[in-house]
Amino acid sequence: MVVIGVCGYPAGGKSAVSAILQRLGAVWIDADAIAHHVLEMPETIHLVVRQFGTAVLGPDGKIDRPRLGHLVFGDDEGSTIALRYLESIIHPRTRAEISSKLAEAIGQHRPAVVLDIPLLFEGGWDAWCDEVWFVDTPKGLIITLAAKRGWDAETLDRRIERQLPADEKRRLSTRIIDNHGSLDDLQAMIDSWWVRHISPLENSRSQNPHV
């Protein structure tokens, strides 16, 4: 089994790369999706409301993530403190769930696992990876993808600033994924990698099922 860590810019196409690998047969461990699930847990909602008040709740009684994001992704000291508090709630639960899913995939002998984790290096998850892919996406496309999430340029910049610099992520990665073309180009690139690196492992396992 090969464990692939995927990193890059916020809204930079990591999910597109991970989805392609999933279609090929990899297990996709999506930290953002897990964190969103954690944010919907009753105990999490209780702690968030206790700190930030009921203004962060939507009509359905769940956390309104845009409202909460407005409080924690500012550039002032209060926002920084608020973000640290939120991370103290979300990160341990998210980390435990990621670890559980990774252990499950290892036990199932899946051909590959994708760790799609925004803070891959900051959280030490790269130590679990056989490869780390940096998704190299042009700024114009990042802005377009961020807008689809409802982020303006200022929000995007704040999120970028809170992560390891892109040049450092690129330096620490073992493979650069060129995301300057079409989605079909990205698919073809990853298909080629899979055929060269994963298909031989799958063939070997089918011939030696007890290995």
DASULBEL-V577783 format. One record per pair of residues at least 12 apart in sequence whose ideal C-beta (glycine too) atoms are under 8 Angstrom apart, sorted by sequence separation. I is the first residue (numbers start at 1). J is the second residue. D is the distance in Angstrom with one decimal. If there is no record, write none. Layout:
[[I	J	D] [I	J	D]]
This chain:
[[6	18	5.6] [18	30	6.8] [45	57	7.7] [55	67	6.7] [56	68	4.8] [120	132	7.0] [177	189	6.9] [102	115	7.4] [115	128	6.8] [143	156	6.7] [177	190	7.6] [72	86	5.4] [115	129	6.4] [142	156	7.1] [15	30	7.4] [48	63	5.9] [56	71	7.1] [45	61	7.7] [52	68	6.9] [4	21	6.8] [45	62	6.9] [98	115	7.4] [45	63	6.0] [68	86	7.3] [44	63	7.7] [52	71	6.2] [98	117	7.1] [48	68	7.1] [4	26	7.3] [40	62	5.8] [40	63	7.1] [39	63	5.2] [39	65	7.1] [102	128	6.8] [98	125	7.7] [95	123	7.1] [36	65	7.5] [52	82	7.3] [51	82	7.7] [91	123	7.9] [134	166	8.0] [51	85	5.8] [136	170	7.2] [134	169	5.5] [134	170	4.9] [48	86	7.1] [141	179	7.4] [134	173	3.8] [132	172	6.7] [133	173	6.3] [136	176	5.3] [48	89	6.9] [122	163	7.3] [132	173	4.5] [133	174	7.6] [134	175	7.3] [136	177	6.3] [138	179	7.9] [47	89	5.2] [122	164	6.0] [132	174	5.3] [133	175	4.9] [134	176	5.3] [135	177	4.9] [136	178	5.7] [137	179	4.3] [138	180	5.7] [121	164	5.4] [131	174	4.8] [132	175	7.3] [133	176	7.6] [134	177	6.7] [136	179	5.9] [137	180	7.4] [119	163	6.8] [131	175	5.7] [133	177	5.0] [135	179	5.3] [136	180	7.3] [44	89	6.0] [118	163	6.6] [119	164	7.9] [44	90	7.2] [126	172	6.9] [121	168	7.8] [121	169	6.6] [44	93	7.3] [120	169	8.0] [39	90	6.6] [121	172	6.0] [38	90	5.6] [41	93	7.4] [35	90	5.5] [38	93	4.6] [38	94	5.4] [35	94	4.8] [38	97	7.1] [34	94	5.2] [37	97	7.6] [31	94	6.2] [34	97	4.8] [34	98	6.2] [31	98	6.1] [34	101	7.8] [29	98	5.8] [29	101	5.0] [29	102	6.3] [27	101	7.4] [29	105	7.5] [27	105	4.2] [83	162	7.7] [27	108	7.9] [73	155	6.5] [27	110	5.0] [75	158	6.3] [26	110	7.1] [29	113	6.4] [31	115	7.6] [32	116	7.4] [66	150	6.5] [74	158	7.4] [25	110	7.4] [26	111	6.8] [27	112	7.3] [29	114	6.5] [31	116	6.2] [73	158	5.1] [25	111	5.4] [26	112	3.9] [27	113	4.7] [28	114	4.9] [29	115	5.5] [30	116	5.0] [31	117	4.1] [32	118	6.8] [69	155	7.6] [73	159	6.6] [112	198	5.7] [25	112	6.9] [26	113	6.2] [27	114	6.9] [29	116	6.5] [31	118	6.4] [111	198	5.1] [24	112	7.8] [26	114	5.1] [28	116	6.4] [29	117	7.7] [31	119	7.9] [73	162	7.6] [111	201	6.1] [21	112	6.5] [111	202	5.3] [22	114	6.9] [21	114	4.9] [111	205	8.0] [18	114	4.7] [109	205	7.3] [17	114	7.9] [18	116	4.4] [3	102	7.6] [15	116	6.7] [14	116	5.5] [1	105	7.4] [14	118	8.0] [1	106	6.5] [1	109	6.5] [4	112	6.2] [6	114	5.9] [10	118	6.8] [1	110	6.0] [2	111	7.2] [3	112	7.4] [4	113	7.0] [5	114	8.0] [6	115	6.8] [1	111	6.3] [2	112	4.7] [3	113	4.9] [4	114	5.2] [5	115	4.6] [6	116	5.0] [7	117	7.7] [1	112	6.4] [2	113	7.6] [4	115	7.0] [6	117	7.8] [7	118	7.9] [1	113	6.6] [3	115	6.5] [5	117	7.0] [7	120	4.7] [6	120	7.5] [7	121	7.0] [5	120	5.0] [17	133	6.7] [17	135	5.5] [5	125	6.1] [5	126	5.5] [14	135	5.4] [13	135	4.9] [5	128	7.5] [12	135	5.5] [5	129	3.8] [13	137	4.8] [3	128	5.7] [4	129	6.5] [7	132	6.3] [12	137	4.2] [3	129	5.0] [4	130	7.0] [5	131	7.2] [6	132	7.8] [7	133	7.2] [8	134	5.7] [9	135	7.7] [3	130	5.1] [4	131	5.1] [5	132	4.2] [6	133	5.2] [7	134	5.6] [8	135	3.6] [2	130	4.9] [3	131	7.7] [4	132	7.5] [5	133	7.0] [7	135	7.2] [8	136	7.1] [9	137	6.1] [13	141	7.3] [2	131	6.8] [4	133	6.1] [6	135	6.5] [8	137	6.3] [12	141	8.0] [13	142	8.0] [12	142	5.1] [11	142	5.6] [10	142	7.7] [13	145	6.9] [9	142	5.2] [12	145	7.1] [11	145	4.3] [11	146	4.0] [10	146	7.1] [11	148	8.0] [11	149	6.0] [11	151	6.7] [11	156	6.6] [10	156	6.5] [10	159	4.3] [10	160	5.9] [9	160	6.3] [10	163	6.9] [9	166	6.0] [8	166	7.4] [17	177	6.0] [8	169	7.0] [7	169	5.0] [17	179	7.6] [16	179	7.6] [7	173	6.5] [13	179	4.7] [20	186	6.7] [24	190	7.3] [12	179	7.4] [16	183	6.7] [20	187	5.6] [24	191	7.2] [17	186	6.9] [21	190	6.4] [16	186	6.4] [20	190	4.8] [24	194	4.9] [8	179	7.9] [20	191	7.9] [13	186	7.6] [17	190	6.7] [21	194	7.6] [25	198	7.5] [24	198	7.3] [25	202	7.7] [2	197	6.8] [2	198	6.5] [2	201	7.4] [1	201	7.8]]
